[in-house]
Amino acid sequence: MEFRRIGPLEVSALGLGCNNFGRKLAQGESAEVVEAALDIGINLFDTADVYGYGDHRYSGRGRSEEYLGRAIGSLREEVIVATKFGNPMGGDDPAMQGGSRSWVHQACEGSLRRLGTDYIDLFQIHMPDQNTPIAETLGALTELVAEGKVRAIGCSNFTAPQLEEAESRSKESHLARFASVQNEYSLLRREAEQDVLPACEKLDIAFLPYFPLASGLLTGKYRKGRAAPDGTRLSFWEPRPHLVLEADVLDRVENLTELARTFGHTILELAVSWLLARPQVASVIAGATTPDQVRSNFEAARWSISADDLSAIDARLGSVV
């Protein structure tokens, strides 16, 4: 397993997304997935305080952290735990969401308790908080770092200007700085290339792509003219508009499948290895519901795309979409 840096953290180039824990997977099944990840050398486990939601809007939130903490158990020192805060945890109560100093501390204590640990390796604000100055959020996170409860801080769903502002506030007030940003990025969703990835290079911020497989569209499970296979995410989950199984989306999937085949690889291998070829990508965080999926993702990451092949692939893909 290749390892890369997120600030002071050394993380596996392939990470495990734990959003299925407590939602699709019970405790025992979650533990099996974690064990499979550990067996192949994955040390980065990414979750959030809101993961694990049930049928009702706020039921089950926090379950993913609980399941992950139990699955890791005595191996806590050997892994990197990344979690997030900021999305609503108490209905519509504004005091139980966002990036205010009070909530940052409360959210951290809640995650520590659910994870069964006394420190979080990477603590990330899940969404920008338009109602709280970023300096206040960074100040609270700096306090957590000073207390030894957090090792590094990150953000998610931030734009390039928001990253620039956060960096400026960190420098001005000598606050902890974001070591990473976690935004959507895949062969099908490349907006990050327009400004966020360049900002990451400029500011020395690691990039963590979420939905690297476009919710399964880049695994080869979905083909044009066929219904979504039973049990897959898109067979029951109402997708966002750009993930609807429309002809134009599946046409692109078919083109990518053929492109991967010309290199002797699968579309899954292309999707993961193409991301890892990007210098700012620290780890590709992919979810899994079975140990076999974990192992498949690992095999996909083993293709090291050469510079010439990457240029040929990018030329075939065309402009940023």
N, C-alpha and C positions, 0 to 999 in steps of 0.2 A: 504494500500500500504506500502510495506517495503521500508526503505530508507537506503542508504549506502553512503560512503564517497569517494570523489575525491578531495584529498588535503583539502582545506577549504570549499568545496562545499558539501552540503547534497542533494543527488539525489535519485529519485525514482528508484527502482530496475528494472522497465520497463521504457524505454525511447521511444520517438517517433522519427523515422527517417523521415526527411522532404525532401528527394530527389525526391519525386513525385510532390511536389509543383511546379507549373509553367511548369511542363513537362506533366504529366497526369492529373493534377488537376488545375482547375481555382481558382481564389481567393475565391469565395464563397464556393467551395467544400473543399478547404484547411482549411478555417475557421471552417467548420463543423467537420472536423477531429480533429483539435486542441481543439475545444470545448468538443468533446467526450473524448479526452485524459485528459483534465483538470477535467472533471466531475468524472473520476474514480481515480484521484489522481496523475496522471503523471505530473511531473514538469520538466523533462529533455527533451529538444527539440534540436535535432542535425541536423545541416544543413552545407552548405559550400558555398563559394562565387561562385563556378562554377555550383551549382545545379540550375535547371530550364532551362536547355538548350533546344533549339528547333530543328527544322529539319536541320538547318545549323550548322556547326561545333562550332561556337562561339555565335550563337544567343540565347538570353534568359538567358545567364549566369547572376546570381544575382537575378533572379526572385523568387527563393525559399526563400531567405532572406527577400525580400520585402513582400511576402505573409505571411511569419511567423510573421514578425514584426507587420503587420496590424492586424493579427488574435489575437495576444497577447494583443495589445492595452494597456489599462490602467492596465492590470494585470502583467505588466513587473516585478514588484518587487516580485511577487509570483512564478516566474519560473526561471529555469536555462537554459540559451541559450548557446549552444555550436556551434561554427562554425569553418570553416577551411580555410586556405589560402595556396598558393604555386603552385597550378596547373595553367596553362596558362589562363589569363583573357583578353589578348589582342592579339589574333592571335599567331604568333610565336615570338613576341617581348620578348627577354630574360629579359628585364627590368620589365616586368609585370607578373612575375612568380618567384617561388623559395623562398629562405630564406634570401636574402640580407637585410641589415639594411634598405635601402631605400624602398624596396618593402614591408617589414613587416609593416612599418609605413603606407605606402599608402594603403595596403590591409586592415589594421585595420580601417582606416578612411572610406574606401569604405563600409565595412561591417557595421560599426556603422550607416552610412547614410542610407543604405538599410534597416537595421533592425529598424530604427527609435528609437535608444537608445543611451545613452552616455557611456555604458560599455558593455563588453562581459564577460560572466561568465567563459567560457572555450574556449581559442583561441588555435587552433591546426594547426600545419604544416601538410599539407595533404600527402606529400611525402618527403622522404629525398632529399636534394639538394646536388648533388655530386660536384657542382661548388662553393659552399659557405661553409666556415668553420662553424661547428655547434656553435662554440663560438660566431661568429658574429650574428647568428640567435638568440641565447639565450640572447645575449647582448641587441638586439633590443626589444625582448620580455620583458626583465627585465625593460627596459625604459617604456614600455606600462603599466606594472604592477605599477611602481612607479608613473605614471601619473594618475592612477585610471581608465584607459580605459579597463583594463583586470584584472580579479580576479585570474585566474589560467591558466596555459599553459599546452598543451599536444601535442602529435604527433600521426601520423598515418602511418602505413606501415613501421615501423622501425623494424630492426632486433635486436636480443639481443646484438651483439657487438655495434651497433649504440646507443642503450639505455645506455650501459655501458660508451661509450665515452661521451655522453651528460651529464651523471651524473658526470663523472670525471671533465669535463670542468666547470660545475656548481659549484662544490666544490672548484676547483682551483681559480676561479675568482669571487667567491661569487655572482653568477648569479642565477636568478630564475631557478627552476628545473622542469622537466616535471612531472606533477601529474598523467598523464594518457597516455596510448597508445591505439590506436584504430586499430586493425588488424582483418583480417578475421578469424572466428572461428565458427565452428558448428559441429554437429554430423558427417557431411560428410567431413569436412575440419578441421583436428585436428593438423596441423603442429605446431601451437602455443604452444602445449604441450611440444615440443622437447626442446626449449630453451627460447622462449619469456616469457611464463608464469613463469618458474623458475626465470628468470631475474626480472620479476615484483615482485615476492615474496622477492627476495634478496634486491631490491632497494626500496621497498615500493611504487610501482607504480600501480595505478588502471588499470585494463584491461577492455576495451569496445569492445565487439565482433561486427563486422559488418557482414552483410549477415548471421545472426544467423539462418535464415530459408532456407539458401542456395537458395536464389532467388525464394522461393516458393516450392522448392522440398520437404521440411519438413512440409508442411501444409496439405498434404493429397490430394491436387488437382491433382497431377500427378501420374498416375498409369501405370504399365507396360502393353503394348499392346494397349494403348489408346492415341489419339492425345492430345496435350496440349489444355485445354479448351480455347475457344475464349475469348479474352480480357485479358488473363493472360500474365505475363511478358515474359515467354518463348514461347508464341505463336507468338510474333512479334519481340522480341528482339534477335539479334544474340548473343547467349551466349558465354562466354569464354569456351575453350575446355572442362574443367572439369564439365561444367553444361549442356553439350549436353545430350539430353534425350536418352542415350544409354542403352542397356540392363543391363550392369554391374552396372551402377549407379542406375537404377530403381530396380534392384535386391536388392541392399542395402537398398533402400527406403522401399521395401516390408518387408525386414527383420526387419527394425526398426519399421514399423507399427505393425508387429506381436509382437515385444518385448514390445512396449507400451501397446498393448492390454492385455498382461499377467499381467500388473500392474493395469489394469482397466482404462487406459488413452489413449488419442489420440497421434498420432505422433507429433502434434503441441505442446501438453502439455509436451511431453518428450523432444522435442528440446529446449524449453524455460527453463523449470525447471532444466534440466541437466546442462545448462550453469550457471544458478544461484546457483547451488550447488558448483561451483568452487570458492574458497575463494577470488581469485584475481579479479573476475568479479564484477564490481561495478554496471553495469546496462546493460541489454540486449536491444539494440536499434533496434527496429523493425519498418519497414515502414508500412504504411496503406493507402489505397485509399478510404476507407469508414469508418464511425463511427462503423459499425458492426465489421470490421476487428480490430479496436482498442480494442473493448470490448472482442473479441475472444482472442487476444493476452494477455489481462489482465487475463482472466480466465485461460489461459494456465500457467501463472506465479504463480498461487495459489497453485500448487502442490509442497509441500516441501519434496523433496526426502530424505529419511533417509540414514544414512551412510551405513547400510547393503544393502539397495536397490541400492545405488550408486555403491557399490562394485560389486553387481550382474550384474548391467547394464554394467559396464566397463569390467567385465570378458566376458560378451556376445559380446561386441563390438570388443574385441581383441586389437591388437597393434595399435599404432598411425599410421594414414595413411597420 
